[in-house]
Amino acid sequence: MKTRWALLSAAIFFGFLSNQMIAAEGVLGQGNISCDSWIKSRGDGNPVVAARTAWVLGFVTAFNQYRSKAAGDVSGGKDTEVLMVRIDDHCRLHPLDNLYNASTVLVDELQQ
């Protein structure tokens, strides 16, 4: 029983800690939504999808603009929906991640 409480306490602590680390990164706006929220809003005609999609595209654009070496568009001109499907795939596998983390993974994958 003590082990169970210790594990629960550790999970709560590390959950709180990860939220604090995200806040320390300065993630603004839609980047803070959970991947679970992203998946639930996709495909049901929810008007918030456009704002969330725009956030991801802005993230990719900012990466293109501010990375240290100019190598063009990291997306390689891929269609928006292709990029969003990749976010969908990540979010299905990692529903507790946020949109910022999913977008970071997307950019990392696009660079390979």
C-alpha positions in Angstrom: 0.0 0.0 0.0 2.9 2.4 0.8 4.4 1.6 -2.5 1.2 2.4 -4.3 1.0 5.8 -2.5 4.7 6.5 -3.3 4.1 5.8 -7.0 1.0 8.0 -7.1 2.8 10.8 -5.3 5.8 10.5 -7.7 3.4 10.5 -10.7 1.7 13.7 -9.5 5.0 15.4 -8.7 6.5 14.6 -12.1 3.3 15.6 -13.9 3.4 18.9 -12.1 7.1 19.3 -12.9 6.6 18.6 -16.6 3.9 21.3 -16.7 6.3 23.7 -15.0 9.0 22.9 -17.6 6.5 23.5 -20.4 5.6 26.9 -18.9 9.4 27.7 -18.6 9.7 27.2 -22.4 7.3 30.1 -23.0 4.8 28.2 -25.1 1.9 30.5 -26.0 -1.6 30.0 -27.3 -2.7 26.8 -28.9 0.6 25.1 -28.3 -0.5 24.4 -24.8 -3.4 22.1 -25.7 -3.1 18.4 -25.1 -2.6 16.0 -28.0 -5.8 14.4 -26.7 -7.7 17.6 -27.2 -6.1 18.0 -30.7 -7.4 14.5 -31.7 -10.8 15.1 -30.3 -11.3 18.3 -32.2 -10.0 17.0 -35.6 -12.5 15.7 -38.1 -15.7 16.9 -36.4 -16.0 20.3 -38.1 -14.9 22.1 -34.9 -14.0 25.7 -35.8 -11.0 25.6 -33.4 -9.2 23.3 -35.7 -8.3 26.2 -38.0 -6.7 28.1 -35.2 -4.8 25.0 -34.1 -3.7 24.3 -37.6 -2.5 27.9 -38.0 -0.5 27.6 -34.8 1.4 24.5 -36.1 2.0 26.3 -39.5 3.3 29.3 -37.6 5.6 27.1 -35.6 7.0 25.6 -38.8 7.3 29.1 -40.4 9.1 30.4 -37.3 11.5 27.5 -37.4 12.2 28.3 -41.1 12.8 31.9 -40.3 14.9 31.7 -37.2 17.0 28.6 -37.4 20.8 29.2 -37.6 21.3 28.2 -41.2 19.1 29.1 -44.1 18.1 25.9 -45.8 14.6 26.8 -47.1 11.3 25.4 -46.1 11.8 22.4 -43.7 8.4 21.1 -44.8 9.7 20.7 -48.3 6.5 22.2 -49.6 4.3 19.4 -48.2 0.5 20.1 -48.2 -0.9 21.4 -44.9 -3.1 18.3 -44.5 0.0 16.0 -44.9 1.6 17.9 -42.0 -1.5 17.7 -39.9 -1.8 14.0 -40.4 1.7 13.7 -39.0 0.6 15.7 -36.0 -2.4 13.4 -35.7 -0.2 10.3 -35.8 2.1 11.7 -33.0 -0.9 12.7 -30.9 -2.6 9.4 -31.2 0.6 7.7 -29.8 1.2 10.4 -27.2 -2.1 11.8 -26.0 -0.6 13.5 -22.9 1.9 15.5 -25.0 0.9 19.0 -26.0 0.7 20.5 -29.4 4.1 22.3 -28.9 5.8 18.9 -28.3 4.0 17.4 -31.3 5.1 20.3 -33.5 8.7 20.0 -32.3 8.7 16.3 -33.2 7.2 17.1 -36.6 10.0 19.6 -37.4 12.7 17.1 -36.1 11.2 14.4 -38.4 11.1 16.8 -41.4 14.8 17.7 -41.0 15.8 14.0 -41.4 
